[in-house]
């Protein structure tokens, strides 16, 4: 893991581009990391790849950076949404962090019949996704959507987006090969998908019936033990990445290979 | 998820067996959960399966339970060890919790050249493993070993135990099919294995060289993004369970099927 500072900025990046810093960013770079004028770091904005930049001006309450050269192109993760029912604060934060690391493109908190929480701090969760992208070397930041009722989301579910639905009522049953025969694995080009992780109390009978009836849904079991929602999120994303995403098995090149479009150069 | 109380006890379980409670257990059952004499709960001790029990005597500082009947046999997870380098407290706790949920049989904190921490609270980590087993419906509790130097562990590495080693220097490379051809998948009977998760600073060049030279080692990459150690632990255990453990794909029965020996009835 590189010890080089990586910073997300909500600003266009290009050769010679000046990037202003807000007070928090200035505090982090110059106060916490003790950087000064001329020091180098990496920038990304989720759109223009990763850039090498230098500190142009260091101040206590602000400053600016200058983007020098692109070091990596944008690496979009596969077109995967993670839908989950918010749980206790620390575990919700954790799910968002893990979704960013594991390569989800969109994070959708959903309210289910048995969800306890009826609101989320969307800005705080988005900040967690940014921090995870800074940490994991990503050039993309998944968007954290507002809390929405699962039913409303299913009412307008896109016809082409498949939904991997982890039904804990199936604990102890075999794990289906959601990809079908292995020859059908499509790598990062395997079409749009979503993963739905249920709440701690499980899905209601009505929700379960509706999900099973959804033509786009594929029901999976996550092994013989009951997993907490945060564990289930990581395990389900691993399963999906192995079968449909950008974790490709040796000797099975598909799509454009491991470096694109969801991979790292 | 059942709302029934599940309690781990370090005591033999059998029909009619009386199980004394210590002060903490009494506080939890009678103070927190408001249970009283005659109320039912589930017990397990990691050896005798799960038992239905009733409160025999409820006191402020103690009490006793009576085991009535076995409700499930012992379900051992596959013979998998998880080796990891301790990191910050919350993430170390998390790794132990996840190892118990995901079905490791033994949890081994290891000290690597770049590990910051030189001690662990073994009793606290073991308590986390117990709590995770109570939560996830398990009948087995993995043992948390004392902190040991990675080199010392490798010096006496068992000849028959394979080691899945997650080398972050391979980030961006293809994920090897550690099972070889899919026909070779052996389910829960696939021999003893261990998974080694590196520290945040990565392995040292000397460690990497030694691990690559170990005949039992299989190097894997966990996809194109750098994962934090706690995420890597869950992802690697998922990968392993899918290919070698008790998460079996539909239509690929192997060993004794999904209910034994690592499964749930």
Interface residues (C-beta under 8 A of the other chain):
Chain A: X1 X75 X77 X94 X97 X98 X101 X102 X103 X135 X136 X137 X138 X168 X171 X172 X173 X174 X175 X176 X177 X182 X200 X201 X202 X222 X223 X224 X225 X226 X227 X228 X231 X234 X235 X237 X238 X239 X241 X242 X245 X246 X247 X248 X249 X250 X251 X252 X253 X258 X259 X262 X263 X264 X265
Chain B: X1 X75 X77 X94 X97 X98 X101 X102 X103 X135 X136 X137 X138 X168 X171 X172 X173 X174 X175 X176 X177 X182 X200 X201 X202 X222 X223 X224 X225 X226 X227 X228 X231 X234 X235 X237 X238 X239 X241 X242 X245 X246 X247 X248 X249 X250 X251 X252 X253 X258 X259 X262 X263 X264 X265
